[in-house]
Amino acid sequence: MLTACNWYRLINLIKLRISYMLSKLTGGVFVWGYPPAMSFEIFGKCQLHCPECYLGSKNQSERGRMSFELFESVIHEHRHNLWVVNLYFQGEALLHPAFDKFFALMEKHNIYSVISTNGNFSDPEIAERLVRAGLKKLIVSVDGCSQKEYEKYRCGGALEKVLSFINHVKQAKQKHKQKYPVIVMQSLVMKHNEPSIEKFKNMASELKLKLRLKSVQINHPENIDFLPENPRYRRYNIKNEKAELMNPLHNHCWRLYRNPVITSEGDVLPCCFDKSLKYKMGNLYTQKFSEIWHSQAYYNFRKQVFTNRKNMDICNNCSEGTKHIYV
């Protein structure tokens, strides 16, 4: 049975969806309502150096940590609209010294909380804090079945630490008699670990975890060799030694309406594919989210997407709308 708050969220979602469909049909820009999900990067650093991560590969300067007060102000303003909050973008959220305060606030407002982590933590207290704070979904990156396979992409990481972290979380759930967080083992399928897909399935089964196989995103042409051989596990076609997105890129995008990104510095981005922070719509340290959401900058960006999306550089790496099961 829906609570009064969830009825409000449902009405907001319906209004937003109608405005999106109208924009899709007409090519205009209509925005009624607010996003049902937001992604927050609460910590702008990472202890790993993954080749295809702008932050980890040091192609982009490290950012600071998000203040809890900023996060709280945004959640307070939009708690009646939000169904889901993702606490991840590029940095490693669990490096934030007060990460559990963020989860606890979402638990208070009955907002479904999700985090994606590299899992390179050996301290069992990290797992304890996750469980006690009420996190709902934990996505852990496990991109190899051996250390040699794992570290080829997760540079600086240790598979043993990741598996130990998963076990610590499972033990904390059992100790506190909690069914959350749901733990998802996420594996990027790449050329070097493609032969291990069955091993990934067996590992997830042994650990009693859900498995999500995900296609790797290529931001830098020199890393095209990470793409697997089987096109079933790619979001790209390979032409003339270049990766071209399978997605035909029609002039619309539901992701643009449903899930903006907020960096640790308070910048609002249109979506998670803006890895280089090129399209900053505004900053929450100087503006409210509602002002930014209805700003001229956001209008202009949406107009470009709904009229000529193929010319948007970040869209040319986007899996939104791709008819592909591993995205």
N, C-alpha and C positions, 0 to 999 in steps of 0.2 A: 504494500500500500504506500502510495506516494505521500511524503510529508508536505507541509505547506511550502517549505523551502524548495523542495524538489519540483513542486508544481510551478513555482516561479521560474526555476531553471528550465523546465520543459517549455514553458511559454516563450522564454527568451530564445531557446534553441529553435523553436518553430519560426519565430519572427526572423531570426538570422538566416535560417535555411530558405525561407521564402524570398528574402532580399537577394540571397545568392542566386537562386534559380532565375529570378527576374533579371539580374545582371547578366547571367549566362545567356538568356534568351534574347536580350536586347543589345548587349554590348555596352550598356550603360553601367553606372556604378550606384548601387543601392545598398545601404548598410543599416539594417534595423536590428538592434540587439548587439550583444557583446559575445566574444569568443567563449565557448564552453570549456576550453582547455587553454592552459598557458604553460610554457616551458621556462624555467628559471635556471640560469647558471649561477649558483650561489658561491662558487669558488672558481676563480679564473686561472688556476694552475693545475698541472698534473705531474705526477712523478714518473710517468712513462714518456716515450718519445716515438709514438707510432708514425710511420711515414706519411700516411694520408690524413693526419690530423693537423690542422693549421697551428694549433696551440702546441701540441706535443712535438711536432717536427721543427719547432722554433722558427717557422715562417712568419709568425705573428708574435708580437710582444705579449708576455704574460700580463694577466689582468689581476686586480685585487679580489677581495672578498665582498660579497653583498652584505650590507647591513641588515640585521633582522628587522629593524624598524622600517626600512624601505619595503621589505617583503610583506610585513604585517599591514602596512598602509594599503598596498595593492590588494591583498586578500580581503581586507576589511571593506574596501570599496566595491569589490566584485564577488564577494562570497555567495551572493544570491544568484550569480550567473554560472559559476564554475562547478563543473562535474569532476574534472581531473586536473591535477597539477603535476607536471613532470619536473623533477629537480635535476636536470642535466642538459647540457648543450655540448660544450667542448672540455671544460675543466672537470676535475674530479671532485664531486660534491662532498664525499666523505672526508676530504682534507679540511673542510670548514670545521673549526673547533666547536661550533654550536649547531651542528647539522640537525641534531634531534629536536631542537626548538622549532625548526621549520616543519618537521613532520608532525609534531604535537599540535601545532596551530591548525594544520589541515584536518587532523583528527577531530579537533574541537568543533570545526565548522562542517564536518561530515563531507569533506572533499577527498576524493580518491587520490592517494599519493603514489607516485611512481619514481623510482630512481634507477639509473643505469650506471654501473660502476665497473672499473677494471678489476676490482676485488683483490688488489695486492695489499692486504692488511693481515697482519699476523696476530694483532691484539684482540682477544676474544671480547673485550669490553666494547669494541666497535659494534659487534654483532648484538650484544646485550642492549646497547642504546637504541639500535635500529628497531628491535622488537618491542622494547618498552615504549617507544615514542609512537607506535601505531602505524608504521609504514605498511602500505597495502601490497605493493608489488616491487620486487627487487630483480632487476635484470643484471646478470653477471656475465661479462665477456670471457668466454673460454674458446680461444681461437687455435688451439692445438691440443693434440693428445699426448704429446711428449714435450719436454722443455725445448728441444731443438726446433720442433715445429712451431711451438707457441711463440718463442722469442724472435722468430723471423719477422713477425709483424709487431708484436707487443714488446718493442725494444725497451729493455730495462726491467721487464717484468719477470715474475717467477710463477710458473704453473702450480708448484707446490703450495705457494701462499694462497692462490686463488681457491684451490680445492679445500684447503684448511679453513679459509674464510667461510665458504659455503657450509662446511660442517659446523662451524661455530654458530652460524645463524640457525641451522636446523636444531642444534642443541638448545639454543636460547628459546626457540619457539616451544620446544618440548618442556623445558623447565618452567616457562611461564604459561603453559597450556594455551598457546595462541595458534590460530590457524594462519595468521598473517605474520610476515609478508609471504605472498606467493612468490616462489623463487623460479625464475626463468633462466635457463642456460642459453645464452646467445652466442652463436658461432658464425663469424664472417667466413664465407666460402671463398677461398682463394686458390690459386694454381697449386701452391705448395701443400695445402692441406685438403685439397679436393679428394684425394684417394682415401682420406680418413673419415668420410661422411658416415659410413656405417659404424665406425668406432665412436663418433660423436653421439650417434643414436644409442649405442650400447652404454656409453658413459652416462648419458642423461637418464637412461632407464635404471642403471645401477644406483645412481644418486637419487632416484625418484623425483626427477625434475622435469618440467616442461622444457622442450627444446625448440629454439627458434633459429633456423638457418637463414642467414641474411646475406644479401649481395653486397659486395664491397663497393664503396664509392670512390671514384678516381677524380681527384682534383688536380693532380700534376701528371702531365703526359709521360714523364719518365718512369712512372710507376704502373704503366699499363700491363707489365708482366705479372702483376698480382692477380689479374683477371683469370678466372678458371677456364678450362677448355670447354666444358659443357655449357651451352648457352642457356640451359635451364636455370643456372645459378648466376646469371649475369643480368644486369639491367641495360647492358650495352651490346650493340653489334660492333664488330671490328672491321673497319674499312681503311685500306691503305695505312695500316699500322696506327690507326686512330680509333678511339672509342667514341661511338655515336649512340646516343640514348635511343632505346627502343620506343619510348613514349612519343607519340606523334605530336604532343604539345598543342592541344586545342586551346583556344582562347578563353580559358576559365580555370579556376583552381579553388576547390573547396578548402584545402589546407590554409590558404591565405585568409580565410574567414574564421577558421575554427581553432588555430593554434599559433599565436605569435610567440616570439622568443624574447626574453629579457636577460641581458648579459649581467655579469657581476658588477659592471660599472653603471648599470641602470639604463643602458641603451635598449630601445625597443626595436626589434627586427621583425620583418614580415613573416619569416619562417626559418626553419632550422637549416635550410640550404644556403643561407647567407653566411657561410663560414668565415669570410674575410671581413665581415661587418661593413659591407659597402653601402647597404641601404638602411641607414639609421633613420627611423621615423620620428624620433624624439628621445628625450631622456627624462626618466622618472624622478630624478633629483630636482628637476625644475618644473615639471608638468605632471598633471594627473594622467593616468592611463586613458581615461575617457576623452580627454582633450586630444591626446595623440591619436587615438583610434578614429576620431572624426576630423583629423587635421587635413590640410591641403596636401601635405607630403604623402599621407596615406592614400588620399583620393587619387593623386597623380600616379602612384605606383599601381594601384588597383586598375586604373584606366589603361595603363600600358599592358598589364596582364590580360585584360579582357578585350584588347584590340590587336596586340601584336606580341604574343607571349614568346614566340620563337626568338625574338631579338633580346629577350631578357637573359643575361648570362647565367644567373643562378638557376633559372628554370631549365637550362640545358644540362643540368645534372640531377634533375628532380624525378623521383619515382612516382609522384602523384598521378594516378590514372593509368599507370603501366599495368597491362594485363599479364601479370607475372606473379607466381605464387611465392617466390623468394625475393622479397624486396625489403 
